[in-house]
């Protein structure tokens, strides 16, 4: 066996990995954890924002000022989640037109989802209003989703898919209006502090039993006035004796 063959058969020591590779793996692990937390916050923002908007849309007539603020909070949360999911996590640099289109479509999508989910949740409380919100939410959410989707053209709104969604919304409107007309009038079950839903407290007097007699009211005591007696004629009060004439 030649020296060359012996050198080939000799065990070789493992080559230590450079330190830079270990540091890279640590950084990648930390980045994955951060991205997981960011994706979680993004999806929670979607659902929380849509939930706030759905409650505000349904209950708005009860307290317009209050539920307008709640809807505004929901819009801000939904748009923040959109910016996080669409721009920060993807690490892309869209143009101003793309940013405006995505944020606008997300705003419409949040209201469409809010109208749909809120109408479904509170149909028994507000049947007439919910019968309009549900089909309107179906149409608005579909249009917004098509505009937001980069792989789909806005012309698909007027295609077969759009026609199917339109027919579904019309059928839902007709059916829900019929159901709402057969239900009891809206009683405002979700008063949330309004005057229509507050209960009145009635104070009743305790019943009077047969053994209990009402206490007569005491009359104010008045001093008795004495009238002096008129003496008969021929009598004198000087000495208490009568004198005849």
C-alpha positions as CSV (number, residue, x, y, z in Angstrom):
1,X,0.0,0.0,0.0
2,X,1.4,3.3,-1.0
3,X,1.8,6.2,1.4
4,X,-0.9,8.0,-0.6
5,X,-3.4,5.2,0.0
6,X,-2.5,5.2,3.7
7,X,-3.1,8.9,4.0
8,X,-6.5,8.5,2.3
9,X,-7.5,5.8,4.8
10,X,-6.4,7.7,7.8
11,X,-9.3,9.3,9.9
12,X,-9.7,12.9,9.4
13,X,-10.6,15.3,12.2
14,X,-14.0,17.1,11.9
15,X,-13.8,20.6,10.7
16,X,-15.2,23.0,13.4
17,X,-18.1,25.1,12.2
18,X,-17.5,28.7,12.1
19,X,-19.0,30.8,14.8
20,X,-20.7,33.0,12.3
21,X,-23.0,30.1,11.4
22,X,-24.2,29.7,15.0
23,X,-24.9,33.3,15.4
24,X,-26.9,33.3,12.2
25,X,-29.1,30.5,13.4
26,X,-29.8,32.3,16.6
27,X,-30.8,35.5,14.8
28,X,-33.0,33.5,12.5
29,X,-34.7,31.8,15.4
30,X,-35.4,35.1,17.1
31,X,-36.7,36.5,13.8
32,X,-39.1,33.6,13.5
33,X,-40.4,34.2,17.0
34,X,-40.9,37.8,16.3
35,X,-42.7,37.1,13.1
36,X,-45.0,34.6,14.8
37,X,-46.0,37.2,17.4
38,X,-46.5,39.8,14.7
39,X,-48.7,37.5,12.6
40,X,-50.7,36.7,15.7
41,X,-51.2,40.4,16.4
42,X,-52.1,41.0,12.8
43,X,-54.9,38.4,12.8
44,X,-56.2,39.4,16.2
45,X,-56.4,43.0,14.9
46,X,-58.5,41.8,12.0
47,X,-61.1,40.1,14.1
48,X,-61.1,42.7,16.9
49,X,-61.6,45.5,14.4
50,X,-64.3,43.7,12.6
51,X,-66.0,42.9,15.9
52,X,-66.0,46.5,17.0
53,X,-67.4,47.6,13.7
54,X,-70.1,45.0,13.7
55,X,-71.4,46.0,17.1
56,X,-71.3,49.7,16.2
57,X,-73.2,49.2,12.9
58,X,-76.0,47.3,14.6
59,X,-76.4,49.4,17.7
60,X,-75.8,52.8,16.1
61,X,-79.4,54.1,16.3
62,X,-79.5,53.5,20.1
63,X,-76.6,55.9,20.8
64,X,-75.1,57.5,17.7
65,X,-72.3,59.4,19.4
66,X,-71.1,56.4,21.4
67,X,-71.2,53.9,18.6
68,X,-69.6,56.2,16.1
69,X,-66.6,56.3,18.3
70,X,-66.6,52.5,18.6
71,X,-66.8,52.2,14.8
72,X,-63.8,54.6,14.5
73,X,-61.8,52.5,17.0
74,X,-62.6,49.4,15.0
75,X,-61.5,51.0,11.7
76,X,-58.2,52.1,13.2
77,X,-57.5,48.6,14.6
78,X,-58.4,46.9,11.3
79,X,-56.3,49.3,9.3
80,X,-53.3,48.8,11.6
81,X,-53.6,45.1,11.2
82,X,-53.8,45.5,7.5
83,X,-50.6,47.6,7.5
84,X,-48.8,45.0,9.6
85,X,-49.9,42.0,7.5
86,X,-49.6,43.5,4.1
87,X,-46.5,45.7,4.3
88,X,-44.4,45.1,7.4
89,X,-44.4,41.3,7.4
90,X,-44.0,41.0,3.7
91,X,-41.1,43.5,3.6
92,X,-42.2,45.0,0.3
93,X,-42.1,48.6,-0.8
94,X,-45.4,49.4,-2.5
95,X,-46.2,52.6,-4.3
96,X,-48.5,55.2,-2.9
97,X,-51.3,54.1,-5.3
98,X,-51.0,50.5,-4.1
99,X,-51.0,51.5,-0.4
100,X,-54.1,53.7,-1.0
101,X,-55.9,50.9,-2.8
102,X,-55.1,48.2,-0.2
103,X,-56.1,50.4,2.7
104,X,-59.3,51.6,1.0
105,X,-60.3,48.1,0.1
106,X,-59.5,46.9,3.7
107,X,-61.7,49.7,5.1
108,X,-64.6,48.5,2.9
109,X,-63.9,44.9,3.8
110,X,-64.0,45.7,7.5
111,X,-67.5,47.4,7.2
112,X,-68.8,44.6,5.0
113,X,-67.7,41.9,7.5
114,X,-69.1,44.0,10.3
115,X,-72.5,44.4,8.7
116,X,-72.7,40.7,7.9
117,X,-71.6,39.4,11.3
118,X,-73.5,42.0,13.3
119,X,-76.7,41.4,11.4
120,X,-76.5,37.7,11.9
121,X,-75.8,38.0,15.7
122,X,-78.6,40.5,16.4
123,X,-81.3,39.5,13.9
124,X,-83.8,38.7,16.7
125,X,-83.2,42.0,18.4
126,X,-83.4,44.2,15.2
127,X,-85.0,42.0,12.5
128,X,-85.9,44.8,10.0
129,X,-82.5,46.4,10.3
130,X,-80.6,43.1,10.2
131,X,-82.5,42.1,7.1
132,X,-80.9,45.0,5.3
133,X,-77.4,44.8,6.8
134,X,-76.8,41.1,6.0
135,X,-77.2,41.2,2.2
136,X,-75.5,44.6,2.0
137,X,-72.6,43.1,4.0
138,X,-72.4,40.2,1.5
139,X,-72.1,42.5,-1.5
140,X,-69.7,45.0,0.2
141,X,-67.3,42.4,1.5
142,X,-67.1,40.6,-1.9
143,X,-66.4,43.8,-3.8
144,X,-63.8,44.9,-1.3
145,X,-62.1,41.5,-1.3
146,X,-61.9,41.5,-5.1
147,X,-60.3,44.9,-5.1
148,X,-57.9,44.0,-2.4
149,X,-56.8,40.7,-4.0
150,X,-53.8,41.4,-6.3
151,X,-54.3,38.2,-8.3
152,X,-57.9,39.1,-9.2
153,X,-59.0,41.9,-11.6
154,X,-61.8,44.2,-10.5
155,X,-63.6,43.2,-13.6
156,X,-64.4,39.9,-11.9
157,X,-67.0,41.8,-9.9
158,X,-69.2,41.8,-12.9
159,X,-68.4,38.2,-13.9
160,X,-70.1,34.9,-13.0
161,X,-68.8,35.1,-9.4
162,X,-70.2,38.6,-8.9
163,X,-73.5,37.5,-10.4
164,X,-73.7,34.6,-8.0
165,X,-73.0,36.8,-5.0
166,X,-75.6,39.4,-6.2
167,X,-78.3,36.7,-6.6
168,X,-77.4,35.4,-3.1
169,X,-77.7,38.9,-1.6
170,X,-81.1,39.5,-3.3
171,X,-82.5,36.1,-2.2
172,X,-81.2,36.8,1.4
173,X,-82.8,40.2,1.4
174,X,-86.2,38.9,0.3
175,X,-86.2,36.0,2.6
176,X,-85.0,37.9,5.7
177,X,-87.5,40.7,5.1
178,X,-90.3,38.1,5.0
179,X,-89.1,36.5,8.2
180,X,-88.7,39.9,9.8
181,X,-92.3,40.9,8.9
182,X,-93.6,37.8,10.6
183,X,-91.8,38.4,13.8
184,X,-92.9,40.6,16.7
185,X,-92.2,44.3,16.4
186,X,-88.7,45.4,17.4
187,X,-88.7,45.9,21.2
188,X,-85.2,47.2,21.5
189,X,-83.9,44.3,23.4
190,X,-80.4,45.9,23.4
191,X,-81.3,49.1,25.2
192,X,-77.8,49.5,26.7
193,X,-78.9,52.3,29.0
194,X,-81.5,53.9,26.9
195,X,-85.0,54.8,28.2
196,X,-86.8,52.1,26.2
197,X,-85.1,49.2,27.9
198,X,-85.0,50.5,31.5
199,X,-87.3,48.8,33.9
200,X,-89.5,50.9,36.1
201,X,-89.7,50.4,39.9
202,X,-93.2,50.4,41.4
203,X,-93.6,51.0,45.1
204,X,-96.7,49.3,46.5
205,X,-98.3,50.1,49.8
206,X,-98.5,47.2,52.2
207,X,-102.0,45.6,52.3
208,X,-104.2,46.4,55.3
209,X,-105.4,43.3,57.1
210,X,-108.7,42.9,58.8
211,X,-107.2,43.0,62.3
212,X,-105.4,46.2,61.7
213,X,-107.4,49.4,61.9
214,X,-106.1,52.6,60.4
215,X,-104.8,55.0,63.0
216,X,-107.0,58.1,63.0
217,X,-105.1,61.3,62.5
218,X,-104.9,63.4,65.7
219,X,-106.5,66.7,65.5
220,X,-104.7,69.7,67.1
221,X,-106.0,70.5,70.5
222,X,-107.7,73.9,70.8
223,X,-108.4,75.5,74.1
224,X,-112.0,75.5,75.1
225,X,-113.5,79.0,75.2
226,X,-115.8,79.6,78.3
227,X,-118.7,81.9,78.0
228,X,-119.6,83.8,81.1
229,X,-123.1,83.0,82.3
230,X,-125.6,85.8,82.4
231,X,-127.1,86.2,85.9
232,X,-130.9,86.2,86.1
233,X,-132.6,89.5,86.8
234,X,-132.7,90.5,90.4
235,X,-129.6,88.7,91.4
236,X,-126.3,90.3,92.3
237,X,-122.9,88.8,92.1
238,X,-121.4,91.0,94.7
239,X,-122.2,88.8,97.7
240,X,-123.8,85.9,96.1
241,X,-127.3,86.7,97.6
242,X,-130.4,87.5,95.7
243,X,-132.2,90.7,96.6
244,X,-135.8,91.1,95.7
245,X,-137.4,94.4,94.9
